[in-house]
Amino acid sequence: MDLRGQNLTPAELLAAVPRASAARAAALDAAEEIVAAVHTEGESALREQAERFDGVSGHEIRVPRSHIEEAVAGLDPDVRAALDESIARVREGSAAQVPAPRATEIAPGARVTQRWQPVGRAGVYVPGGKAVYPSSVIMNVVPAQVAGVASLALCSPPRADCGGRVHPTILAVAGLLGVDEVYAMGGAGAIGALAYGVASLGLDPVDVVTGPGNNFVAAAKRVVAGAVGTDAEAGATEILIAADDTADAALIAYDLISQAEHDEQASAVLVTDSTDVAARVQTQIEALQPRTRHAARVAEALAGPQSAIVLVDDADTMARFSNAYGPEHLELHVAGARDAAASYTNAGALFVGSFTPVSLGDYMAGSNHVLPTGGQSRYASGLGAYTFLRPQQVVEYDRDALGVVADRIVALADAESLPAHGEAVSARFTKGDALN
C-alpha cells in the first residue's frame, strides 16, 4: 500500500488502514445466535455447540477437581519453572495498577473518598483451537486476584485430542493459581454462559467477562455487554511494526510471522518510510514463511486484506498512520525508539526497540497480553487489575458542612424545577417532623 505523496486527513488515514471488516461483521451475526441459544437453552446448547465446533460430545463440562490435580502433577518441570516466572512478573506488573484510596477534604466537615472496589465475580476465557494458551490463564487470573476478586470461573474449549477435556497445561496453570471452577466450553457460547449462568452446571453469572479469542469471542462480548462488564474486544491478533532505514529486516519478518501464526485472520502490518526496508522485509518473509511450522496459516494471514506493507513519506506520517490504525501490538524499530514512542499514542501495548519483541510481552515482560483489537486501542485499554475494579466515591458531610452549601443546593434545585431536591436539604435544618 503506497501512501506516499498524499496529505491524508485523519479520516482518510482511518479509511486506509487494512482490516478484514467483513469477517468481523459475519462473526457478530453468528455470535448473537450462539449467545441467544445458550441464554435460553443452557447446557443443551453448549453440548450442541461443542459437538458442532469442537468435535466433542458426552464430556464433563464442569471440570472435576481431580482433572486439575492430575494436570498439575503431570506438568513438565521446565514449563512449570517458566510459568512460575511469568506468574511472578505479571503479579508484580499488575500490582502497580491498583490505585490507593484517596480522601479529599472539600471543606471542613466535607469529605469525598475515592476508592476502588473489586467486582464480586469474574469469568475469564482462555482460547483453544489452533494453539494452547496457558499464558492467557496467567494474564486473566493474576490481575483479577491482585484486584481482590473473590470468585473466579474459567472457561476453555474441550479438545477432541484430549478426550473432551480442557488441555492439561491450561488446567495445570489454573491449579497453580488456585482456580478450581473450570468449564470445558469455548467460543461465543462460553461468553454467553459466563454472562447469564447455567443452573444445571452450577455456573452462576459473573459480573465481568475477560479474555482473548477469535472474532467470534470478541463479537460475543459485544452481544453480552450491558448484561455484564467486558474488557476490550480482544479478537484475532494484530501487530503493526513501524520501521525506518535503521531497522533489521530479518527481525521484522520474524515478528510479523510470529503473530500471523496465531490465526488465518491475524493482522500483520509494516509501516515504513524506507522502500529498501520494505523490499528486504518482503524478501525475508518469502524465505522464512515456508519454513515455519504453520506455514499455510501464516501464508493465508499475510495474504489477507488485514495485512500489508505500507509505504509513507516520513516518520511523522508513520506515527499518524499507526495512531489511526490503533494496533493491538505496536513495535518500534526506529532510531531513538524510546523518544519516538511519545508520538505513538494509540496501541494496546508498545514494544520499544529491536530487543523488545511482542513474544516477550506474550509471556515474560510482566505486561498483559490481553489487548484491544480492531482499532479499539484508540479509546480502550488492555486487560489489567483495573479491569476488575470499579471506582466509587464515598461522600460524608457533617451538619455544618451541609449548611454551608444548603442555600446553593436549593437555588440549583429550583433552577432545574426539582424543588423536592432542595426540600430534602432544607428539612435537615428545620425543627420538627414535616408530617406533623
Secondary structure, DSSP 8 states (H G I E B T S, - for coil): -B-TT----HHHHHHHS---HHHHHHHHHHHHHHHHHHHHHTHHHHHHHIIIII---S--SB--HHHHHHHHHT--HHHHHHHHHHHHHHHHHHHTTS---EEEEEETTEEEEEEEEE-SEEEEE---TTS--HHHHHHHHHHHHHHT-SEEEEEE--BGGGTTB--HHHHHHHHHTT---EEE--HHHHHHHHHH-BGGGTB---SEEE----HHHHHHHHHHBTTBEE-----S-EEEEEE-TTS-HHHHHHHHHHHHTT-TT-EEEEEES-HHHHHHHHHHHHHHGGGSTTHHHHHHHHHSTT-EEEE-SSHHHHHHHHHHH--SEEEEESTTHHHHGGG----SEEEESTT--HHHHHHTSSS------TTGGGT-----GGGGEEEEEEEEE-HHHHHHHHHHHHHHHHHTT-HHHHHHHHGGGSSS-TT-
